[in-house]
Amino acid sequence: MPPDAREGAADEFGVYIHVPFCAHRCDYCAFATWSDKFDLAEPYIDACVTDIGRARTAGLLRQATTAYVGGGTPSLLPPELLTRLLDAIDRAPGAEVTVEVNPESTTRALLRAAQSAGATRVSLGVQSLVPHVLADLGRTHRPGSVRRAVATVGEVGFASFNVDVVYGSVAESDADLVTTLTGLLALEPSPPHVSAYALTVEPGTPLARDLRRRPDDDVEAERYELVDETLEAAGLSWYEISNWARPGHECRHNLACWRGADYLGFGSAAHSHLKGRRFRNVGSPERYIARIRHGVSAVVASERLDDGARELESLQLALRTRDGVAEAALPADPALEDLVARYAGRAVLTRRGRLLANEVAIRLRSPATAGAGPTSDRRTRSRTCYRRMT
């Protein structure tokens, strides 16, 4: 993480736009996405653009230093709709603008349209390069489509892009994960950023309904170590528990989140954070469209964190990063000996500490909570930073 990673959050402002359409819903997915509502794409984009305009008029929307279009599958949108969405965002000079894409729907026309509209970065959902692992995850693309998509990203001229990996499927072996990682690193161009997430069982998903497919925690821990070793050896350094990058290719949008910057979310189920107030939009695209058409706020729930809770959450997010937290935030404790490295006044998670981050987080102390006893489990497990600001 850059040396100034703890500074400048007040100068950062993010915009997240949720595109809830997918061609197929993966077996592990619990995001607000639908595979049967693409007929709503045009009115949905109209609603997002209107909502953005109202936020601007209300003085809530500043020039974005980062923007992220996620989903769902934004690459399913026709180029003209994606362009319209990106054009609606007021951006500061040099802003980072990321668009999520899936391998099978990545086209040269789409990427060129996105780039012309200001996109600077692409995030490609790969998950695996092994066919039987993809099948177990409920993914529909094939390894060849990943190679073609990455080549297209390079041809269009994106200087930075990310690939997502999901590890821990019961169908996956250590050798399968190595095949995925080495295969990705050998692509041309080679990804300068990799996000790797442990497969998580979310309630209500096909994965959750089949006990035989649930991942093993110990296996996932071993796989994490394998990911870390492989990527570090290839020159991609960890800068957050699930993210590795070459210098200068860290995701600025996520960094802003981990620094506690403000951001506004647009679209169904999108989350926002403004000065300690968190709020989220109505979940379905139909209800989002209807509310915006009738001039009604899309926000359906909100909470305000007090100063102590906000500071503690900031520490929890910072702990996940390579920069860590001030050493004073983690009192000396023999239980932390091999979980935390201390140097230059900072406390940073070791590789083993990253595997047990929640165990370390319950020992965090901010000035506002010092002496108050152990951090409650509710706060420890409260909203942490998702891979994008949803």
ABEGO torsion letter per residue (X at the ends): XBAAAABGAAABBBBBBBBABBABBBAABABBBBAAAAAAAAAAAAAAAAAAAAAAAAGABBBBABBBBBOEBAAABBAAAAAAAAAABBBBBGBBBBBBBBAAABBAAAAAAAAAAGBABBBBBAGBABAAAAAAAGBABBAAAAAAAAAAAAAAGBABBBBBBBBGBAABBAAAAAAAAAAAAABOBBBABBBBBBBBBBBGBAAAABAAABBBAAAAAAAAAAAAAAAAAAGBBBABAABBBBBGABBAAAAAAAAGBBBBBBEBGBBBBBGGBBBBBBABAAAAAAAAAAGBBABABBBBBBAAAAAAAAAAAAAABAAEBBAAABBBBAAAAAABBBBGGBBBBBAAAAAAAAAAAAABBBAAABGAEBBBAAAAABBBBBABBX
